[in-house]
Structure formats: C-alpha cells, structure tokens
Amino acid sequence: MPGKPARPRRYLMCEPRHFDVAYAINPWMDPAGTVDRELARAQWATLVDAYRTHGHTVETIEPVPGLPDMVFAANSALVHGGRVLGARFRAPQRQPETDVYEVWYKAAGYAVREPDEVCEGEGDLVPVGGRVLAGTGFRTSPGAHEEVREHFGLPVVTLPLIDPHFYHLDTALFALDDGTPGDIAYYPGAFTQEARNTLARLFPDALLATRQDALAFGLNSVSDGRHVFVAPQATGLVGRLAERGYVPVPVDLSEIHKAGGGIKCCTQELRP
C-alpha cells in the first residue's frame, strides 16, 4: 500500500551523448527543430543522481554514435525473473540498437531471447500484479504478446492504444506498485474502449490521469513503490500522487521530451 518502504531497484541507462532528433517516428519528433545536447545530458544526469540518492543502483551502457535514441533504454528488452526478451524495433532507424543492447545483456550474464515479432521492450510491456500489461497498436505487435507469455510464464493482458501521441504503453500507463494486487496510473483516452473496460476491472482503484498530464509525460514515470520519479510539468498528477501517499520526485527531462520520451523511456529495470 502507499507509504510502505521503497524497494531498491536496479536500472540500466544510456547517456544521451549522441542524442538528436534526426528523423520523425512519432508525433513528438521534429527534425527541423533544435536540440540542446548538453542540456539533455545534464537532465539525464540529474535523473541518475535522483535514483542513486533514493537508494537505487544505476548501471550504464556505452552510447553509440549514430544511434540517437539509445538513451531510451526501456525499449531494449523486458527483464524479469532473470530472463530477457530482447527488442525487435519497428522503425529501421532504431533496429541497430538491438545488437548493441544484446551484447550488454549477455556480458551481464543474461541469456537473451530474440523475439520473432516486433517488440519494443518495456516501452509496451509493464509487469504489475503478477501479469504483464502489453500495449499494441503502433509499435509492438500482438504476436509478441504470446512470446512474452511463453518466455516468462506470466499472463499477458493486451491493451490496444489508439492515440498516436501515446505510441508506447509507457507513455500512457505506469505501475505505481508492481506487487500483488498492484497499483497503476493511466490515461483512459489513450486506449480502446475494450482496453479501458479491462483496466477498470483489473485495477478499480487506479489513479486516472488527465490528458494534460499525459501530454506532459507524467505517465512516463518510474515508481519504486513509494517514490515516483515524475515530470514536474504534470502538475495535477504530482498533486494526486502526494494525496495517495506517494512521494513525488520531480525530474525535468524536457529536452529529451523532444524525441517523444521521458523518465521511464530512459530507464530499463533489471528485475531479479
């Protein structure tokens, strides 16, 4: 329940040393715009410091020139129970990231299964309450959900997304408490009516976010069960988290938002 001690987490992150918006694969990306790479690096470093200050372990992977979206480590895999299901990116520009991340996971001692279907890791896969919530509609294919079920031995709940601004599940939903029965926050308007019905049935006490807070990347957040690392621009959500007994930890990644990602996109959890 909210207010319980945080559970220490282990995260994998990638410095935005080569961050850029050089192409457009989601509505947030404008290659004609400007990017302040040093600001992006400073904001990312603030997030790393916040995690470590709150007792979490952060490991890093070396960024590769020409792969500006490597900063979005969450898309690289789903790691659960010591098992890894890697990524198969839909966009050709991101496909080279797969091999780079796979080398890191294998060097860290993980056996990596390569998906046959398009699968964008924790971008569309959220473990919570003993199951995996799985997004589809823009990136990860429904067929990948069956691969998740087979590989991890967990029930998978398919949740179709319908708003291109929320092209990954982790832009529209995050786990506040990933234990059992679990607690989530989400923006209903990102989902089909059937998916909304499913979420309302599974999580009747979920925190429902506004579109304004969702567009501010408020739902691209990371929770350790007590602290919620959240975009400060999502002011309404920050207040409601506090009302529920969580401790908001605002971290501004506004420069990285220009590529369509935020706190969670930058954070791959290495679950034991």
C-alpha positions in Angstrom: 0.0 0.0 0.0 1.2 3.6 -0.5 3.6 4.7 2.2 5.4 1.4 2.5 9.2 1.5 2.3 10.6 1.7 -1.2 12.1 -1.5 -2.7 15.6 -0.9 -4.0 15.8 -1.2 -7.8 18.5 -1.8 -10.4 18.3 0.2 -13.6 20.1 0.2 -16.9 20.5 3.6 -18.6 22.3 5.2 -21.6 23.8 8.7 -21.5 22.4 10.9 -24.3 25.9 11.7 -25.6 24.7 11.4 -29.2 21.1 12.4 -28.6 19.4 14.2 -31.5 16.1 14.4 -33.3 17.3 13.4 -36.8 14.2 11.7 -38.0 10.5 11.5 -37.1 8.9 8.2 -35.9 6.4 9.6 -33.5 4.3 12.9 -33.4 6.7 14.5 -30.9 9.8 14.4 -33.2 10.6 17.4 -35.4 13.9 17.1 -37.3 13.7 20.7 -38.2 13.8 21.7 -34.5 16.8 22.4 -32.4 18.2 20.1 -29.7 20.5 21.2 -26.8 22.5 18.0 -26.3 24.4 19.3 -23.3 21.1 20.2 -21.6 19.8 16.7 -22.4 22.9 15.2 -20.8 22.6 17.4 -17.7 18.9 16.5 -17.3 19.7 12.8 -17.7 22.5 13.1 -15.1 20.0 14.6 -12.7 17.8 11.6 -13.1 20.7 9.2 -12.5 21.6 11.2 -9.3 18.0 11.1 -8.1 17.8 7.3 -8.5 21.1 6.8 -6.6 20.1 9.3 -3.9 17.0 7.2 -3.2 19.0 4.0 -2.9 18.8 2.5 -6.4 21.6 1.1 -8.5 22.2 2.5 -11.9 24.3 0.7 -14.5 25.1 2.2 -17.8 25.7 1.1 -21.4 28.1 3.0 -23.7 26.2 5.1 -26.2 27.0 4.6 -29.9 27.4 7.4 -32.5 24.6 7.4 -35.0 22.0 5.9 -32.6 20.4 9.0 -31.0 17.5 7.0 -29.5 19.8 4.7 -27.5 19.0 6.9 -24.5 15.6 5.2 -24.4 17.0 2.1 -22.7 13.5 0.9 -21.7 12.8 -0.1 -25.3 15.7 -2.5 -25.4 14.1 -5.5 -23.6 11.9 -6.8 -20.9 13.9 -8.2 -18.0 12.0 -10.3 -15.4 13.0 -13.2 -13.2 16.5 -13.2 -14.6 15.2 -13.7 -18.1 15.5 -11.3 -21.0 13.3 -10.9 -24.1 15.1 -8.5 -26.4 13.8 -6.0 -28.8 12.9 -6.0 -32.5 12.2 -2.4 -33.4 9.6 -1.4 -36.0 11.5 1.7 -37.2 14.6 0.9 -39.3 16.4 3.8 -37.7 16.3 2.0 -34.3 17.0 -1.5 -35.4 20.8 -1.3 -34.9 20.2 -0.7 -31.2 19.1 -4.3 -30.8 22.6 -5.8 -31.2 24.3 -3.2 -29.0 22.0 -3.9 -26.1 22.1 -7.6 -26.6 25.9 -7.6 -26.2 25.4 -5.7 -22.9 22.8 -8.2 -21.5 24.9 -11.2 -22.5 28.0 -9.7 -20.9 26.0 -9.1 -17.7 25.2 -12.8 -17.7 21.7 -12.9 -19.2 20.5 -15.4 -21.8 18.7 -13.3 -24.3 15.7 -14.5 -26.4 15.3 -12.6 -29.6 11.6 -12.0 -30.5 10.3 -13.1 -33.8 7.6 -10.3 -33.8 8.0 -6.6 -33.5 8.6 -6.0 -29.8 9.8 -2.8 -28.1 10.6 -4.0 -24.6 9.3 -2.0 -21.6 8.0 0.6 -24.0 5.0 -1.7 -24.4 5.4 -4.2 -21.6 4.6 -3.4 -18.0 4.9 -6.1 -15.3 2.4 -5.5 -12.5 0.3 -7.6 -10.2 1.7 -10.9 -11.4 0.9 -10.2 -15.0 2.3 -8.2 -17.9 0.3 -5.4 -19.3 1.1 -5.2 -23.0 0.5 -2.4 -25.4 -0.1 -2.7 -29.2 -1.4 -0.5 -32.0 1.6 1.5 -33.0 4.8 -0.4 -32.2 4.8 -3.9 -30.5 2.7 -6.4 -32.4 0.1 -8.6 -30.8 2.1 -11.7 -31.8 4.9 -10.5 -29.5 2.5 -10.7 -26.5 2.3 -14.5 -27.0 6.1 -14.6 -27.0 6.1 -12.7 -23.7 3.7 -15.2 -22.2 5.8 -18.2 -23.3 9.1 -16.8 -22.3 8.2 -15.5 -18.8 5.3 -17.8 -17.9 3.1 -14.9 -16.9 -0.4 -14.0 -18.0 -0.4 -11.2 -20.6 -3.1 -8.6 -20.9 -3.3 -7.0 -24.4 -4.2 -3.3 -24.3 -4.6 -1.6 -27.7 -3.6 2.0 -28.0 -5.4 4.5 -30.3 -3.8 7.9 -29.8 -0.5 8.3 -31.8 0.8 10.7 -29.1 0.8 7.7 -26.8 2.5 5.3 -29.2 4.0 3.2 -26.4 2.2 1.9 -23.4 4.7 3.5 -21.1 3.6 7.0 -22.3 0.0 6.3 -21.1 0.4 4.0 -18.1 2.9 3.1 -15.3 3.0 0.8 -12.3 2.8 2.7 -9.0 3.2 -0.6 -7.1 4.2 -3.6 -9.2 3.5 -6.2 -6.5 0.2 -8.0 -5.9 -2.5 -6.9 -6.5 -0.6 -3.9 -7.9 -1.5 -0.3 -8.4 -1.3 1.8 -11.6 -1.9 5.2 -13.1 -3.1 5.7 -16.6 -4.8 8.0 -19.1 -8.1 6.3 -20.3 -8.2 8.3 -23.6 -5.1 6.5 -24.9 -6.9 3.2 -25.1 -9.8 1.5 -26.9 -13.0 1.1 -25.0 -12.4 -2.6 -24.5 -9.0 -1.9 -23.0 -10.5 0.7 -20.7 -13.0 -1.8 -19.5 -10.2 -4.3 -18.9 -8.2 -1.8 -16.9 -11.2 -0.7 -14.9 -11.9 -4.4 -14.0 -8.3 -5.3 -13.1 -7.4 -2.0 -11.3 -10.6 -0.5 -9.9 -8.6 1.9 -7.7 -6.2 3.1 -10.4 -5.2 6.7 -10.5 -6.7 8.2 -13.6 -4.6 11.0 -15.2 -5.8 13.8 -17.4 -4.8 14.3 -21.0 -2.9 17.4 -20.0 -0.8 15.5 -17.5 -0.3 12.6 -20.0 0.9 15.0 -22.7 3.4 16.4 -20.2 4.9 12.9 -20.0 3.5 12.5 -16.5 2.7 8.8 -17.1 6.2 8.1 -18.4 7.2 7.8 -14.7 9.1 5.4 -12.6 7.9 4.2 -9.1 9.8 2.3 -6.5 6.6 1.6 -4.6 7.0 4.8 -2.5 8.9 7.5 -4.5 7.6 8.4 -8.0 10.1 10.0 -10.3 7.8 12.2 -12.4 7.9 15.1 -14.9 7.3 18.3 -13.0 5.2 19.6 -15.9 2.5 17.1 -14.9 1.3 19.3 -12.0 -2.1 17.7 -11.5 -0.6 14.2 -11.4 2.1 15.3 -9.0 -0.5 16.6 -6.6 -2.7 13.5 -6.8 0.3 11.2 -6.2 1.0 13.0 -3.0 -2.6 12.7 -2.0 -2.4 8.9 -2.4 0.6 8.8 -0.1 3.3 8.5 -2.7 6.3 10.8 -2.6 6.8 12.6 -6.0 10.4 13.2 -7.1 10.1 15.7 -9.9 12.8 15.4 -12.6 12.8 17.6 -15.7 13.7 15.8 -18.9 12.1 18.5 -21.2 14.9 18.3 -23.7 14.5 14.6 -24.1 10.8 15.0 -24.5 11.5 16.4 -27.9 12.1 12.8 -29.1 8.9 11.6 -27.5 10.3 10.1 -24.3 10.8 10.8 -20.7 11.8 9.3 -17.4 10.6 5.8 -17.9 11.8 5.6 -21.5 15.3 6.3 -20.2 15.1 3.6 -17.5 15.3 -0.1 -18.1 14.6 -2.1 -14.9 16.8 -5.1 -14.3 14.4 -7.2 -12.3 16.0 -10.1 -10.3 
